[in-house]
Amino acid sequence: MPSKETVRRQRALGGALGVVVLGMALVYHFFPRVFHVDPARTQTQRAMNLGPVAAPLGTGRASAASTAQAELDAGPPLTLAPTEVIVARMGKKDQDLPEQKSADTPEVEALLDKAAKALRNGQLAGDKDGAAALFAEALKLKPDSRRAAQGLYEVRARLVAEIGQDILVGDEESAKDLLDALKNVPDSKDDVAQIEDKLKTLAQVRPMLAQAATLLQQGKVDQPKGGNALELYRQVQQLDAENAMAAQGIVQVQRAVLDRALAAVATNDFKGAGDALTEAATILPGSPALQDVQGRVDGIRHQRATSLLAQARSALDAGNPALAQQLAGQAKELAPDLAGLNDFQERMTNARLYASYKPGQVFTDRYVDLPGQTPAMVVVPTGSFVMGAPDSEEGRGNTESPQHEVTIGKGFALARSEITIGQFREFVRASGYQPESVKLGGASVYDERSGALRDDPDATWQSDYAGRATGDDRLPVVNISWNDAKAYADWLSQRTGKRYRLPSEAEFEYALRGGTTTRYWWGDGAPTRKVENLTGAGDRSQSGRRWSNAFEKYRDGYWGPAPVMSFEANPYGLFDIDGNVSEWVLDCWHESYVRAPTDGSAWVNPGCSTRVVRGGSWGSSPDQVRSAYRQGAEGSVRSGRVGFRVLREL
């Protein structure tokens, strides 16, 4: 069988006209925001099929793939998840294996070890030294060997998966090369037959896709009849219902029609915009893009009123309620049914709850019985937001639903940054408190060699994320439990006479979003400026390690936590709220938001041991940095990726 490097070379040099030109034309010119491909992530997915993998059952050997998977699952780590989540991620490779009646003989063991090595090196099939031939020989010598049967299953499954990926993106040449290898694997007859049928379909639709791409370039997206891209893409889907290129082509066709709607409304041609929206609805009914443009068209009718209402909100935030009321009255005259007017009146009432403060104001409280002061706090404005993730959000989990509206009706202030090692040290010295990393012993810290977390019995709250006992005072404190975080907040209450505590989960998500409704507080995609300490594709560890699942074209210069407030604040003036380290909140863990509070209060069950961790960390994958992402963890857990900040009630 050709090596993985040979296969890649064939993809680059062979089939360029059918695959590379067509793929680049569609992806680069027509799908700039819909069909992004992350090269680093693609390589990771290929490695799962053709690169080094974990040894089959019984070998107990680690591999590069386990490291890649550990990085993919980075922060908060999978080990913090409830048991059922971990079980759900496990494979089911033990099914349909023979019942082994006796141990493998030394001769069979030697063959299996050699086969496992070939499998880890990507030598799947093709000659007598390939994993398939070696596993088959072992199975011939001992028909009930579970390792041998499992190994053949691994080889066949990896080849089938790789061929399926090639067919999905239209790489016919690579798929055929791998199919030749699959034919030499025992018990692959059915898989080969199915793949050959798919290849026949691929050969039929490729020229149709090329013609459709040309029509897209010419602007013939839905007209004229009998000669437009939409019709060709529909024909491809009739032949191949799961064709990814056709599906993305139809998305682009609808986008072009929606652009016509926006152009029409820009000239106040609402009838033309309505006709274009009607046509777009027949192409992809209910798509997020359709709903977005429909909302924009409706919004223009109230543009002036919305602008006035925004000015009224700004006046209210600036502490000028008289001007705010005047501007809101003008907005109501222009659009009596304007959405948000009633909410604004509620905000006028809530403004009185800020006492002597105003939204965005930064302050500290001094201790009443000893020298010192609290961390800097910023006043968070009251209001309402939709908590959780919509069904359409990429990467959402069932624990983030159902979405529900939460009203923050009482003003509060939140620490501008995560609590630092220096601030926590002041607490330990003054109170004599013994953190659980000392009392119970150790924490889960980052291992540079494996790229995963490991238990370190010597790590304490004074250590950094990797367990080194040299944590800088400006770094966020990590390796602390939920109980440690609560003890610090209680100590601030005693020292100031004010009410300090951990934020509730709803308060945290509300503050994190900062009034936004996008996937992240800075937008829907990878940031274009340094906003947080995140997993960036351009970041490298001390040994040159890189993230296998990271934000494209992003580099913040840190591998591990950064000193607090090193990056940009979110719209509410909070630093590191969705990066650097994840943070403990007050709530007990619940598997969904069914019956969750809607007033912003913490959802606590007496005696619960599993708490909630919110916000991204320095090692979180992009999906785990989403504003709606949430994670459960035992309150006793200490991790190099988890810290906290405090809330002060007003």
Secondary structure, 3 states (H helix, E strand, C coil): CCCHHHHHHHHHHCCHHHHHHHHHHHHHHHCCCCCCCCHHHHHHHHHHHHCCCCCCCCCCCCCHHHHHHHHHCCCCCHHHCCHHHHHHHCCCCCCCCCCCCCCCCHHHHHHHHHHHHHHHCCCCCCCCCCHHHHHHHHHHHCCCCHHHHHHHHHHHHHHHHHHHHHHHCCCHHHHHHHHHHHHCCCCCHHHHHHHHHHHHHHHHHHHHHHHHHHHHHCCCCCCCCCCCHHHHHHHHHHHCCCCHHHHHHHHHHHHHHHHHHHHHHHCCCHHHHHHHHHHHHHHCCCCHHHHHHHHHHHHHCCHHHHHHHHHHHHHHHCCCHHHHHHHHHHHHHHCCCCCCHHHHHHHHHHHHHHCCCCCCCEECCECCCCCCECCCEEEECCEEEEECCCCCCCCCCHHHCCCEEEEECCCEEEECCCCEHHHHHHHHHHHCCCCHHHHHHCEEEEECCCCEEEEECCCCCCCCCCCCCCCCCCCECCCCCHHHHHHHHHHHHHHHCCCEECCCHHHHHHHHHCCCCCCECCECCCCCCCCCCCCECCCCCCCCCCCCCCECCCCCCCCCCCCCCCCCECCCCCECCCCCCEEEEEEECCCCCCCCCCCCCCCCCCCCCEEEEECCCCCCCHHHHCCCCEEEEECCCCECCEECCCEEEC
